[in-house]
Amino acid sequence: MSIHVIMHVVNETPFEADMEKAPDPAAPFVTVTNPLTRERRPTEWATKGAQIYFFSWARISFIEVLSDSSQDPIVTPYPPRQQAQ
């Protein structure tokens, strides 16, 4: 089941998208599918026919996870916490 989010990218209009799983803070990018404007229209920058989009963490201001009562809560601290030894 996908996670529906609102992505806030630096100097861009926020947009809605889907993620297959919570983003990995250690990965260099975030992967999304089905980007749409908040009015549910196709985004201007998405190429017709493209299916998967990668965004660098450096370009992301923050990500809003839209709640779905059928999903477990998602909490992923960023940056990842180091384990005490």
Z-matrix of the N, CA and C atoms (Angstrom, degrees):
N
C 1 1.450
C 2 1.520 1 108.44
N 3 1.314 2 117.18 1 136.58
C 4 1.458 3 121.18 2 -177.74
C 5 1.532 4 111.25 3 -85.83
N 6 1.319 5 114.52 4 160.46
C 7 1.462 6 123.31 5 178.87
C 8 1.523 7 106.81 6 -106.43
N 9 1.314 8 117.77 7 126.68
C 10 1.467 9 121.85 8 -179.96
C 11 1.527 10 108.43 9 -91.26
N 12 1.341 11 116.61 10 128.49
C 13 1.464 12 121.64 11 -175.21
C 14 1.523 13 110.95 12 -133.85
N 15 1.323 14 114.73 13 162.86
C 16 1.465 15 121.78 14 167.09
C 17 1.527 16 105.41 15 -113.61
N 18 1.337 17 115.63 16 120.59
C 19 1.459 18 121.70 17 -178.76
C 20 1.526 19 109.36 18 -95.38
N 21 1.324 20 115.65 19 132.06
C 22 1.458 21 122.34 20 175.97
C 23 1.529 22 107.03 21 -112.30
N 24 1.327 23 115.69 22 103.39
C 25 1.460 24 122.39 23 -178.08
C 26 1.526 25 107.80 24 -102.00
N 27 1.326 26 116.49 25 141.49
C 28 1.460 27 122.57 26 -178.11
C 29 1.534 28 110.39 27 -54.07
N 30 1.328 29 116.03 28 129.92
C 31 1.468 30 124.62 29 177.48
C 32 1.526 31 114.15 30 58.94
N 33 1.314 32 117.76 31 27.08
C 34 1.466 33 122.49 32 177.47
C 35 1.526 34 109.14 33 -132.22
N 36 1.310 35 116.67 34 158.72
C 37 1.460 36 121.45 35 174.95
C 38 1.523 37 108.58 36 -73.85
N 39 1.340 38 118.46 37 134.89
C 40 1.471 39 119.70 38 177.89
C 41 1.530 40 111.09 39 -57.76
N 42 1.315 41 115.47 40 149.67
C 43 1.462 42 120.13 41 179.52
C 44 1.528 43 109.77 42 -141.80
N 45 1.324 44 115.38 43 157.76
C 46 1.464 45 121.64 44 177.66
C 47 1.514 46 108.67 45 -91.69
N 48 1.334 47 116.12 46 149.87
C 49 1.463 48 121.44 47 178.17
C 50 1.522 49 108.87 48 -159.74
N 51 1.309 50 115.67 49 173.89
C 52 1.462 51 122.22 50 176.15
C 53 1.516 52 109.21 51 -116.60
N 54 1.344 53 115.66 52 147.32
C 55 1.465 54 122.88 53 173.78
C 56 1.521 55 107.36 54 -125.01
N 57 1.314 56 116.82 55 145.10
C 58 1.466 57 120.23 56 178.30
C 59 1.520 58 111.34 57 -74.97
N 60 1.341 59 116.90 58 -30.59
C 61 1.469 60 122.05 59 179.26
C 62 1.522 61 108.05 60 -153.55
N 63 1.312 62 116.03 61 169.70
C 64 1.467 63 120.44 62 178.40
C 65 1.527 64 109.15 63 -60.70
N 66 1.331 65 117.72 64 141.70
C 67 1.467 66 119.60 65 -178.16
C 68 1.523 67 111.98 66 -65.91
N 69 1.307 68 116.07 67 145.28
C 70 1.461 69 122.97 68 178.07
C 71 1.527 70 107.96 69 -87.61
N 72 1.328 71 118.31 70 114.50
C 73 1.472 72 120.13 71 -178.84
C 74 1.527 73 113.28 72 -61.91
N 75 1.326 74 118.07 73 -21.30
C 76 1.463 75 121.30 74 179.76
C 77 1.525 76 112.25 75 -83.92
N 78 1.319 77 118.04 76 -14.75
C 79 1.470 78 121.35 77 179.20
C 80 1.535 79 109.37 78 -76.64
N 81 1.324 80 117.90 79 153.00
C 82 1.469 81 120.04 80 -179.22
C 83 1.526 82 113.73 81 -78.65
N 84 1.329 83 117.72 82 -8.13
C 85 1.455 84 120.66 83 -176.76
C 86 1.525 85 110.77 84 -149.65
N 87 1.330 86 114.91 85 166.56
C 88 1.463 87 123.76 86 176.26
C 89 1.530 88 106.62 87 -113.70
N 90 1.314 89 117.20 88 137.22
C 91 1.459 90 122.31 89 -179.05
C 92 1.526 91 110.06 90 -106.77
N 93 1.331 92 117.04 91 129.73
C 94 1.461 93 121.42 92 178.06
C 95 1.524 94 110.12 93 -134.50
N 96 1.326 95 115.06 94 162.26
C 97 1.464 96 122.29 95 174.73
C 98 1.518 97 108.07 96 -132.81
N 99 1.317 98 116.76 97 166.11
C 100 1.463 99 123.91 98 175.19
C 101 1.528 100 114.47 99 52.95
N 102 1.332 101 118.92 100 53.12
C 103 1.467 102 118.81 101 178.52
C 104 1.529 103 111.31 102 -71.12
N 105 1.317 104 115.36 103 133.16
C 106 1.464 105 122.27 104 177.68
C 107 1.522 106 108.84 105 -138.96
N 108 1.335 107 116.68 106 154.25
C 109 1.458 108 119.31 107 173.15
C 110 1.530 109 108.02 108 -66.88
N 111 1.305 110 116.47 109 169.11
C 112 1.470 111 119.39 110 179.22
C 113 1.523 112 111.67 111 -68.53
N 114 1.338 113 116.55 112 -12.80
C 115 1.469 114 121.65 113 174.71
C 116 1.523 115 110.97 114 -91.80
N 117 1.354 116 116.44 115 8.34
C 118 1.468 117 124.01 116 177.44
C 119 1.534 118 112.56 117 69.02
N 120 1.335 119 117.22 118 31.84
C 121 1.467 120 122.77 119 176.19
C 122 1.523 121 108.13 120 -108.96
N 123 1.330 122 117.98 121 159.13
C 124 1.474 123 119.95 122 176.89
C 125 1.536 124 110.97 123 -60.55
N 126 1.324 125 116.45 124 142.18
C 127 1.465 126 120.42 125 177.81
C 128 1.526 127 109.57 126 -72.63
N 129 1.328 128 116.55 127 153.73
C 130 1.468 129 121.36 128 -179.50
C 131 1.519 130 111.89 129 -69.77
N 132 1.307 131 117.80 130 -31.68
C 133 1.459 132 121.57 131 -172.64
C 134 1.529 133 113.78 132 -88.17
N 135 1.330 134 117.93 133 -14.91
C 136 1.466 135 120.42 134 -177.15
C 137 1.533 136 110.50 135 -76.49
N 138 1.306 137 116.18 136 130.67
C 139 1.457 138 121.86 137 177.91
C 140 1.524 139 109.31 138 -78.29
N 141 1.318 140 115.92 139 132.41
C 142 1.462 141 120.11 140 -179.97
C 143 1.528 142 109.30 141 -60.55
N 144 1.308 143 116.48 142 130.77
C 145 1.456 144 121.69 143 -179.94
C 146 1.520 145 114.21 144 96.54
N 147 1.340 146 117.76 145 -18.38
C 148 1.466 147 120.01 146 177.11
C 149 1.521 148 109.03 147 -70.20
N 150 1.334 149 116.88 148 144.10
C 151 1.459 150 120.28 149 -175.36
C 152 1.521 151 113.91 150 -115.16
N 153 1.325 152 117.54 151 -31.79
C 154 1.462 153 121.63 152 -176.21
C 155 1.524 154 108.41 153 -127.05
N 156 1.329 155 116.39 154 138.49
C 157 1.461 156 122.39 155 -178.59
C 158 1.529 157 108.92 156 -125.88
N 159 1.330 158 116.72 157 138.35
C 160 1.458 159 123.18 158 179.93
C 161 1.532 160 108.73 159 -114.48
N 162 1.329 161 116.26 160 130.07
C 163 1.463 162 121.71 161 177.83
C 164 1.522 163 109.07 162 -123.38
N 165 1.325 164 115.10 163 130.12
C 166 1.456 165 120.96 164 177.97
C 167 1.529 166 109.83 165 -67.06
N 168 1.331 167 116.87 166 140.72
C 169 1.468 168 120.71 167 176.64
C 170 1.535 169 110.26 168 -56.88
N 171 1.327 170 117.25 169 -31.63
C 172 1.468 171 120.94 170 -177.90
C 173 1.528 172 111.67 171 -63.86
N 174 1.329 173 118.22 172 -23.72
C 175 1.462 174 122.18 173 -178.67
C 176 1.528 175 113.32 174 -93.85
N 177 1.321 176 117.32 175 -8.45
C 178 1.463 177 121.18 176 -175.41
C 179 1.523 178 110.45 177 -95.36
N 180 1.342 179 116.35 178 124.08
C 181 1.459 180 120.83 179 175.12
C 182 1.525 181 109.47 180 -77.05
N 183 1.334 182 115.11 181 -53.24
C 184 1.463 183 120.71 182 174.75
C 185 1.519 184 109.72 183 -165.56
N 186 1.323 185 114.95 184 167.16
C 187 1.463 186 122.13 185 -179.42
C 188 1.525 187 107.89 186 -126.47
N 189 1.330 188 115.82 187 128.44
C 190 1.463 189 121.00 188 174.82
C 191 1.525 190 108.36 189 -97.63
N 192 1.317 191 116.65 190 127.87
C 193 1.457 192 121.40 191 176.40
C 194 1.520 193 107.59 192 -96.66
N 195 1.325 194 116.31 193 118.60
C 196 1.462 195 121.05 194 -179.41
C 197 1.516 196 108.69 195 -80.63
N 198 1.313 197 115.88 196 132.14
C 199 1.461 198 120.09 197 -173.30
C 200 1.517 199 111.98 198 -71.58
N 201 1.296 200 113.69 199 146.57
C 202 1.458 201 122.98 200 174.76
C 203 1.520 202 105.17 201 -140.30
N 204 1.288 203 117.74 202 119.21
C 205 1.463 204 121.35 203 -173.76
C 206 1.519 205 112.88 204 -62.17
N 207 1.342 206 118.58 205 -17.46
C 208 1.458 207 120.52 206 -179.14
C 209 1.529 208 112.42 207 -86.54
N 210 1.336 209 118.17 208 -5.19
C 211 1.456 210 121.33 209 -178.36
C 212 1.522 211 110.92 210 -106.17
N 213 1.336 212 115.09 211 154.23
C 214 1.456 213 120.95 212 173.04
C 215 1.523 214 107.91 213 -74.53
N 216 1.341 215 118.03 214 151.98
C 217 1.461 216 119.59 215 177.31
C 218 1.533 217 110.97 216 -62.06
N 219 1.316 218 115.73 217 145.76
C 220 1.465 219 121.26 218 -179.95
C 221 1.521 220 107.86 219 -113.42
N 222 1.315 221 116.20 220 120.03
C 223 1.460 222 120.92 221 176.12
C 224 1.512 223 107.10 222 -132.59
N 225 1.324 224 116.80 223 115.21
C 226 1.456 225 122.16 224 178.14
C 227 1.517 226 107.59 225 -129.39
N 228 1.343 227 118.07 226 107.90
C 229 1.463 228 119.39 227 179.76
C 230 1.520 229 111.22 228 -67.61
N 231 1.327 230 115.71 229 143.94
C 232 1.461 231 120.10 230 174.98
C 233 1.521 232 108.38 231 -135.26
N 234 1.281 233 121.30 232 128.05
C 235 1.445 234 125.90 233 -0.94
C 236 1.523 235 111.37 234 -72.08
N 237 1.340 236 118.04 235 160.00
C 238 1.462 237 120.48 236 -178.05
C 239 1.518 238 110.85 237 -59.24
N 240 1.298 239 115.99 238 139.54
C 241 1.472 240 120.31 239 179.81
C 242 1.524 241 109.42 240 -78.08
N 243 1.321 242 115.07 241 140.61
C 244 1.455 243 120.79 242 177.88
C 245 1.526 244 109.50 243 -82.70
N 246 1.323 245 116.50 244 140.19
C 247 1.460 246 121.18 245 178.24
C 248 1.527 247 109.74 246 -73.61
N 249 1.327 248 116.18 247 132.72
C 250 1.473 249 120.33 248 177.08
C 251 1.517 250 109.01 249 -72.46
N 252 1.332 251 115.37 250 139.33
C 253 1.477 252 118.32 251 -179.80
C 254 1.492 253 110.72 252 -115.97
